[in-house]
Amino acid sequence: MTLKVAVIGGGIIGLCSAYYLRKAGMEVDIFEKTDGSDGCSFGNAGYISPSHFIPLASPGIVSAGFKYLLSPVSPFYIKPRLDLSLVHWGFKFWANATEKKVEVHIPPLNAILQFSREKTIEISNDLGNNFDLQLKGCYMMFRNARTGDHETELAHKAARLGMGTIVLDNRALNEAEPGLGISALGAVLYPIDAHLHPGKWVRAMRTYLTAAGVNIRYNAELTGLEIEGGKIQNIRIGTSEDLSCDHVVFATGSWLPQVVEKAGLRLLLQPGKGYSTTFENVPVNLSKPAILVDDRVAMTPLGENLRVGGTMELSGINHDISLPRVQAILNAVNRNFEALRLTMPTREKLWCGLRPVSPDGLPYLGNSAKVKNLTVAGGHAMLGISLAAGTGQLVTSLVLGSKPDVDLSAFRIDRY
Ligand SMILES: Cc1cc2nc3c(=O)[nH]c(=O)nc-3n(C[C@H](O)[C@H](O)[C@H](O)COP(=O)(O)OP(=O)(O)OC[C@H]3O[C@@H](n4cnc5c(N)ncnc54)[C@H](O)[C@@H]3O)c2cc1C
């Protein structure tokens, strides 16, 4: 009997899950509550980053958080408000941001990052590389010596995980990236990193999946579940449409808490807003992505275009754009690159997305113990693109009940 699976959420996690579920021979429907024209999976920086093996909840981010907390131009911001779920999330985040916890979280995060990189290449080969995957690496650029020391320390950690790095001083950096007038002190290059065009990836996946027989429905919000005997019998779409299925996958990004609640589950997660804007036909471009570590700004060359982005703003579910924060991103780029004189684009060219952030920076990936035919895949925070392909394959193992390729115990969905 063919298993009928409903994937809720049409972002990159839902799409990659549908991809591997379909490959395994299942009948798959995707339900997406919006018209599918935008979302967090579209305008992000497009990094595939094994280099990001330090989870978001780490001592560095907590000290940065305190430093910046109330600044209107900071790269990390928490909007003060009375919200119990934020308070609860904040305590757990704080408790996870210790050296000891980080050391525990590095191996599982590294394992899924490495696995997912391979799976991204696999999907790219299958689809005819139509989303511009490039295996060129990524620079971690730094402006001050202390940041440089920290990045060098991380490079040593990366070496212990089997990842090679190349350290460049300012001169070597300018030789590698001519014409940009780089003032950063230096950089650590992670050749293992890759990048792609995220919007193209989303669209290419949809085209592929539709041709492969996956039914993708837009303006189709999951509003309820009928659970009987510990199993989901029917899902409710919109106000009155009830549909039966054998298994349900929740891949609803920042809306995961509201959706799991329908299954009687609880999950801690905060939306972390980030901004990006893409400058077209820049006169001179980077050959590979760069992170400006001191300013927490990401730069991605997309053909002739340059995307810049950053900030982690915990201000709830909203898509308001803060111009001072966007300006701070542009200023950081201009400070580091003499040849780039970026000015504020028009409002239509500014994008924001909500990263689904768990309190430890690790994804939620597992089956529910309470509802037998439910798999949850979300909370990928800053790593949703990096981890999407691997997540899709692992979701398929969870649905089939087969041994996953990566140990999933660190990603249990009931860990908080
Ligand atoms: C500025 C910025 C830069 C980033 N850069 C990178 C990067 O370089 N590399 C990287 O790995 N990650 C990056 N990220 C993070 C990455 O974009 C996210 O982790 C990823 O897009 C999350 O994918 P998702 O499918 O879980 O969520 P989404 O893309 O948010 O998809 C979830 C979907 O579920 C739908 N949904 C919600 N509720 C329901 C419902 N009840 N019924 C039906 N549908 C529903 C939503 O409408 C949404 O479309 C970045 C993020 C930002 C903001």
The ligand as a MOL file (V3000), in Angstrom:
LIG
                    3D

  0  0  0     0  0            999 V3000
M  V30 BEGIN CTAB
M  V30 COUNTS 53 58 0 0 0
M  V30 BEGIN ATOM
M  V30 1 C 18.4730 37.2630 6.5080 0
M  V30 2 C 18.5170 35.7530 6.5640 0
M  V30 3 C 19.6150 35.0890 6.0630 0
M  V30 4 C 19.6850 33.6990 6.1390 0
M  V30 5 N 20.7470 33.0580 5.5680 0
M  V30 6 C 20.8230 31.7120 5.6210 0
M  V30 7 C 21.9160 31.0340 5.0300 0
M  V30 8 O 22.7750 31.6400 4.4050 0
M  V30 9 N 21.9890 29.6830 5.1440 0
M  V30 10 C 21.0430 28.9720 5.8250 0
M  V30 11 O 21.1960 27.7610 5.9600 0
M  V30 12 N 19.9700 29.5910 6.3690 0
M  V30 13 C 19.8370 30.9390 6.2870 0
M  V30 14 N 18.7590 31.5790 6.8320 0
M  V30 15 C 17.7550 30.7680 7.5360 0
M  V30 16 C 16.8040 30.0790 6.5630 0
M  V30 17 O 16.2900 31.0320 5.6700 0
M  V30 18 C 15.6610 29.4170 7.3520 0
M  V30 19 O 16.2030 28.5840 8.3620 0
M  V30 20 C 14.7880 28.5630 6.4520 0
M  V30 21 O 14.3020 29.3210 5.3590 0
M  V30 22 C 13.6090 27.9690 7.2300 0
M  V30 23 O 12.8790 27.1580 6.3410 0
M  V30 24 P 11.5000 26.5150 6.7780 0
M  V30 25 O 10.9900 25.7470 5.6240 0
M  V30 26 O 11.6450 25.8280 8.0920 0
M  V30 27 O 10.5610 27.7650 7.0940 0
M  V30 28 P 9.7470 28.7940 6.0610 0
M  V30 29 O 10.5920 29.0400 4.8940 0
M  V30 30 O 9.3260 29.8750 6.9380 0
M  V30 31 O 8.5640 27.8640 5.6180 0
M  V30 32 C 7.5280 27.5110 6.5030 0
M  V30 33 C 6.2280 27.6460 5.7290 0
M  V30 34 O 5.1510 27.0920 6.5000 0
M  V30 35 C 3.9820 27.8330 6.1870 0
M  V30 36 N 2.9870 27.6150 7.2390 0
M  V30 37 C 3.0020 28.0520 8.5130 0
M  V30 38 N 1.8990 27.6500 9.1770 0
M  V30 39 C 1.1680 26.9490 8.2990 0
M  V30 40 C -0.0850 26.2840 8.3680 0
M  V30 41 N -0.8060 26.2490 9.5050 0
M  V30 42 N -0.5780 25.6590 7.2630 0
M  V30 43 C 0.1290 25.6600 6.0880 0
M  V30 44 N 1.3340 26.3040 5.9640 0
M  V30 45 C 1.8410 26.9190 7.0520 0
M  V30 46 C 4.4870 29.2710 6.1250 0
M  V30 47 O 3.6090 30.0910 5.4000 0
M  V30 48 C 5.8470 29.1050 5.4560 0
M  V30 49 O 5.7870 29.3160 4.0640 0
M  V30 50 C 18.6310 32.9610 6.7490 0
M  V30 51 C 17.5140 33.6430 7.2120 0
M  V30 52 C 17.4350 35.0150 7.1260 0
M  V30 53 C 16.2200 35.7180 7.6310 0
M  V30 END ATOM
M  V30 BEGIN BOND
M  V30 1 1 1 2
M  V30 2 1 2 3
M  V30 3 2 2 52
M  V30 4 2 3 4
M  V30 5 1 4 5
M  V30 6 1 4 50
M  V30 7 2 5 6
M  V30 8 1 6 7
M  V30 9 1 6 13
M  V30 10 2 7 8
M  V30 11 1 7 9
M  V30 12 1 9 10
M  V30 13 2 10 11
M  V30 14 1 10 12
M  V30 15 2 12 13
M  V30 16 1 13 14
M  V30 17 1 14 15
M  V30 18 1 14 50
M  V30 19 1 15 16
M  V30 20 1 16 17
M  V30 21 1 16 18
M  V30 22 1 18 19
M  V30 23 1 18 20
M  V30 24 1 20 21
M  V30 25 1 20 22
M  V30 26 1 22 23
M  V30 27 1 23 24
M  V30 28 2 24 25
M  V30 29 1 24 26
M  V30 30 1 24 27
M  V30 31 1 27 28
M  V30 32 2 28 29
M  V30 33 1 28 30
M  V30 34 1 28 31
M  V30 35 1 31 32
M  V30 36 1 32 33
M  V30 37 1 33 34
M  V30 38 1 33 48
M  V30 39 1 34 35
M  V30 40 1 35 36
M  V30 41 1 35 46
M  V30 42 1 36 37
M  V30 43 1 36 45
M  V30 44 2 37 38
M  V30 45 1 38 39
M  V30 46 1 39 40
M  V30 47 2 39 45
M  V30 48 1 40 41
M  V30 49 2 40 42
M  V30 50 1 42 43
M  V30 51 2 43 44
M  V30 52 1 44 45
M  V30 53 1 46 47
M  V30 54 1 46 48
M  V30 55 1 48 49
M  V30 56 2 50 51
M  V30 57 1 51 52
M  V30 58 1 52 53
M  V30 END BOND
M  V30 END CTAB
M  END
